[in-house]
Amino acid sequence: MGRNLLILLFLFVSFGATGQNTGMDLSTSSMIVGNPGMAGVQGGGRLYFSYKNVYPGNRYNIYSLRAVFDGFFEGIHGGASLFVTNDKMGGMVNDLRSGLSYSYHFRAGEDFYVGAGLSASLFYRGYDFTGAVLPDQIDAVMGVAYPSGEIFVNRSIMRPDISSGVVLMFGNYYAGLSVAHLTQPAISGTDYGETLLRREILANFGGDIELNEDNGLILKPISAIVMGKELFSATLGASLEIPQLSVNSLLIYHNNGYLDLQMGVTATAGAVSLYYNYLFNILSHNNIFSIALHHQVGLSIGLYNVDKRKSIKTMNFSKI
């Protein structure tokens, strides 16, 4: 009973601090979903799978699953991606989203290329408040729970969602800008007012700096800014890569005063890459959240290659 109450209160705090999901990361599949303009920019076709366990070790049952297919197709003059994401938040709220992105690729100048994309998806939010205990139910003296004066409705919500984005490619660098949830769909599942899926702006930048041509050593700087209503986060970091191995380090600042650090490693064999990222808090103004923020594991599988002469421009994103 007490544990259910703790989880319910924790979820309310989490929604206020991080929005209506388990948080965006800077893995390649997350960037492809976040910015539809990046669809197909890597050329070829790849499958991505990831699992993220949020606040591990605390049994909050908060995790995220994501599956993405991304590829370039000459016949449509650009790239397309299919994605499914599932965010489970405490066993009481479950967000499921599936959709399709298309990006039109074109040359805008000498060594300057553009990918302009649009994403359409369905957002489903399911509620299950079975076993939830509210503060007015608890008798602190007797240690029992009474029926609550408030009633939560297990009402599922499904809404269409639209996002747009653009990526600019110049030399060995790229810059992206996207706007998510253009229509701000209402996703409230109760009778106590509307909850909107707020617009979020994502700006990101990355590129390649060749350090050693003989062994393929490349430094890939990466940065991103996410902005929304009462939301701001900034990320700065890099990955150091050779064909078989990559390590990354990212510093992430949030407008609620938190500073986080991500460390990760990716191993590649042929067309298959396996990665692990660990995010932990290094600076905060209270101790509500645990030091370990999330563990993330992922897999990417190359399905086919595309003749680069038939594509407008390709970029290899960081293996994060």
C-alpha positions in Angstrom: 0.0 0.0 0.0 2.7 2.5 1.0 4.8 1.5 -2.0 1.9 2.2 -4.4 1.4 5.6 -2.8 5.1 6.4 -3.2 5.1 5.4 -6.9 1.9 7.5 -7.6 3.5 10.6 -5.9 6.8 10.0 -7.7 5.0 9.9 -11.1 3.4 13.3 -10.4 6.8 14.7 -9.7 8.3 13.1 -12.8 5.6 14.5 -15.1 6.2 18.0 -13.8 10.0 17.7 -14.2 10.4 15.8 -17.5 7.1 16.1 -19.5 5.0 13.2 -20.7 7.6 10.6 -21.5 10.7 8.9 -20.1 13.0 11.5 -21.6 14.8 12.0 -24.9 18.3 10.6 -25.4 20.8 11.2 -28.2 21.0 7.7 -29.6 20.7 7.6 -33.4 17.2 6.0 -33.3 16.0 8.7 -30.9 17.3 11.5 -33.2 15.6 9.8 -36.2 12.3 9.7 -34.4 12.7 13.2 -33.0 13.6 14.9 -36.3 11.8 13.4 -39.4 14.2 15.4 -41.6 17.0 12.9 -40.6 15.1 9.9 -42.1 17.4 8.1 -44.6 20.3 10.5 -44.2 22.7 7.6 -43.4 21.8 5.8 -46.6 21.1 2.1 -46.8 18.6 0.5 -44.4 19.0 -0.3 -40.7 16.9 -1.6 -37.9 17.3 -0.2 -34.4 16.1 -1.6 -31.1 16.6 -0.1 -27.6 15.5 -0.6 -24.0 15.9 2.1 -21.4 15.4 1.4 -17.6 14.8 4.7 -15.8 15.8 5.0 -12.1 17.2 1.5 -12.0 17.2 -0.4 -8.8 14.2 1.4 -7.3 11.4 -0.8 -8.6 9.5 2.2 -10.0 8.7 0.2 -13.2 9.6 3.0 -15.5 11.1 2.0 -18.8 11.1 2.7 -22.5 11.2 0.4 -25.6 11.8 1.6 -29.1 12.0 -0.1 -32.5 12.9 1.9 -35.7 13.5 1.1 -39.3 15.3 3.8 -41.3 16.5 3.8 -44.9 17.1 5.7 -48.1 15.0 5.0 -51.2 16.0 6.3 -54.6 12.4 6.0 -55.9 11.0 8.5 -53.4 14.1 10.9 -53.6 14.7 10.6 -49.9 14.4 8.6 -46.8 11.6 6.9 -44.8 11.4 5.5 -41.3 8.9 3.5 -39.4 8.9 3.6 -35.6 7.2 2.2 -32.5 7.9 3.5 -29.0 6.5 2.3 -25.7 7.0 4.3 -22.5 5.8 2.5 -19.3 5.6 4.8 -16.3 5.1 3.1 -13.0 2.7 0.5 -14.1 -0.1 3.1 -14.1 0.5 5.1 -17.3 1.5 3.6 -20.6 2.3 5.7 -23.7 2.5 3.9 -27.0 3.3 5.7 -30.2 3.8 4.4 -33.8 4.3 6.3 -37.0 5.9 7.0 -40.3 8.4 9.7 -41.3 9.4 10.9 -44.8 12.3 13.2 -45.7 12.9 14.7 -49.1 16.6 15.1 -49.9 17.9 17.8 -52.2 21.0 19.7 -53.1 20.8 23.4 -52.2 24.3 24.5 -53.1 27.9 23.4 -53.6 28.5 20.8 -50.9 25.3 21.9 -49.1 22.4 19.5 -48.8 19.0 19.5 -47.2 16.6 16.9 -45.8 13.1 18.2 -45.1 10.7 15.8 -43.4 7.3 15.2 -41.9 6.1 12.6 -39.4 2.6 11.3 -38.8 1.9 9.0 -35.9 -0.8 7.8 -33.5 -0.3 8.4 -29.8 -2.0 6.0 -27.4 -2.1 6.6 -23.6 -3.5 3.9 -21.4 -4.2 4.2 -17.7 -4.4 1.5 -15.0 -5.0 2.9 -11.5 -5.8 -0.5 -10.0 -4.2 -0.7 -6.5 -3.4 3.0 -6.4 -3.6 4.6 -2.9 -4.3 8.3 -2.5 -3.4 10.4 0.6 -7.0 10.8 1.7 -7.4 7.0 2.0 -4.7 6.5 4.6 -5.4 6.4 8.4 -2.0 7.2 9.9 -3.1 5.9 13.3 -4.9 2.7 12.3 -2.6 2.0 9.3 -5.6 1.1 7.0 -6.9 2.5 3.7 -10.4 3.7 3.2 -12.2 4.3 -0.1 -11.0 7.5 -1.7 -13.2 10.6 -2.2 -11.6 10.9 -5.7 -12.2 8.5 -8.6 -9.6 7.9 -11.3 -11.0 6.8 -14.6 -9.1 4.0 -16.5 -9.8 5.8 -19.8 -7.6 5.1 -22.7 -6.8 7.9 -25.2 -5.7 7.7 -28.8 -4.7 10.9 -30.8 -3.1 11.6 -34.1 0.2 13.5 -33.8 2.3 15.4 -36.4 6.0 16.5 -36.3 8.2 18.2 -38.8 11.9 18.7 -39.2 14.8 19.7 -41.4 18.5 18.7 -41.4 21.2 20.7 -43.2 24.4 18.9 -44.3 27.6 20.7 -45.2 31.0 19.1 -45.5 31.4 16.6 -42.7 28.8 18.4 -40.5 25.1 18.5 -40.1 22.6 20.7 -38.1 19.0 19.8 -37.5 15.8 21.6 -36.3 12.5 20.0 -35.6 9.1 20.7 -33.9 7.3 17.8 -32.3 3.6 17.6 -31.5 2.5 20.4 -33.9 -1.2 19.9 -33.1 -0.7 19.6 -29.3 -3.2 16.7 -29.0 -5.2 16.4 -25.7 -4.2 13.3 -23.9 -6.1 13.6 -20.6 -7.6 10.4 -19.3 -9.5 11.9 -16.4 -12.4 14.3 -15.9 -10.2 16.9 -14.2 -9.1 19.1 -17.1 -7.1 18.6 -20.2 -3.5 17.5 -20.5 -1.8 18.5 -23.8 1.1 16.9 -25.5 3.1 20.1 -25.6 5.2 21.2 -28.6 8.9 20.6 -28.3 11.7 22.1 -30.3 14.8 20.0 -30.9 18.0 21.6 -32.3 21.0 19.4 -32.8 24.4 19.5 -34.4 27.1 16.9 -35.1 29.9 16.0 -37.5 33.1 14.1 -38.2 36.7 15.1 -37.3 39.2 12.6 -38.8 42.0 12.0 -36.3 43.9 9.1 -37.9 43.2 7.9 -41.4 45.2 4.7 -41.1 43.1 3.2 -38.3 39.9 5.1 -39.0 39.9 7.0 -35.7 37.2 9.7 -35.8 36.0 12.2 -33.3 32.3 12.9 -33.6 31.1 16.0 -31.6 27.4 16.2 -30.8 25.2 18.8 -29.2 21.5 19.3 -28.8 18.9 21.6 -27.2 15.4 20.6 -26.4 12.9 23.4 -25.6 9.2 23.3 -24.6 6.8 24.8 -22.2 8.6 25.0 -18.9 11.2 22.6 -20.4 14.8 23.3 -21.4 17.8 20.9 -21.7 21.1 21.2 -23.4 23.6 18.4 -24.2 27.2 18.6 -25.2 29.6 15.8 -25.8 31.3 13.5 -28.3 32.0 10.0 -29.4 35.5 8.6 -30.3 35.2 5.9 -32.8 37.1 3.3 -34.8 35.2 0.8 -37.0 34.9 -1.9 -34.3 34.5 0.2 -31.2 33.1 3.5 -30.0 33.0 5.3 -26.7 30.9 8.4 -25.8 30.5 11.0 -23.1 27.7 13.5 -22.9 27.1 16.3 -20.4 23.4 17.2 -20.0 21.9 20.3 -18.3 18.3 20.7 -17.3 16.5 23.9 -16.4 15.4 22.4 -13.1 19.0 22.7 -11.9 20.2 19.1 -12.7 23.4 18.3 -14.4 23.8 14.7 -15.7 26.6 12.7 -17.3 26.3 9.9 -19.8 29.0 7.4 -20.5 28.6 4.7 -23.2 30.3 2.2 -25.4 29.4 0.6 -28.7 30.8 -2.6 -30.2 30.5 -3.3 -34.0 30.9 -6.6 -35.9 30.0 -6.4 -39.5 26.6 -5.0 -39.9 25.6 -5.4 -36.3 26.3 -2.9 -33.5 25.5 -3.3 -29.8 25.6 -0.4 -27.4 25.2 0.4 -23.7 24.8 3.8 -22.1 24.7 4.8 -18.4 23.3 8.1 -17.3 23.8 9.4 -13.8 23.3 12.6 -11.9 26.4 14.7 -10.9 24.7 17.8 -9.6 21.2 18.5 -8.1 19.6 20.8 -5.6 17.8 18.0 -3.7 17.9 14.2 -3.3 14.5 13.3 -4.7 16.0 11.4 -7.7 18.6 8.6 -7.4 22.1 9.1 -8.7 21.6 6.4 -11.4 19.1 7.9 -13.8 19.0 5.2 -16.5 20.6 2.2 -18.1 20.1 1.8 -21.8 21.0 -1.0 -24.2 20.5 -1.1 -27.9 21.1 -3.0 -31.1 21.3 -1.8 -34.7 21.4 -4.1 -37.7 22.3 -3.1 -41.2 19.9 -4.6 -43.8 21.1 -3.3 -47.1 23.5 -0.7 -48.6 22.7 2.0 -51.2 25.1 3.2 -54.0 26.2 6.6 -52.7 26.2 7.9 -56.2 22.4 7.5 -56.3 21.9 9.3 -53.0 22.0 13.1 -52.6 24.2 13.0 -49.5 24.9 10.6 -46.6 26.1 11.2 -43.1 27.2 8.7 -40.5 25.7 9.7 -37.1 27.5 9.0 -33.8 27.2 5.4 -32.5 25.4 6.4 -29.3 
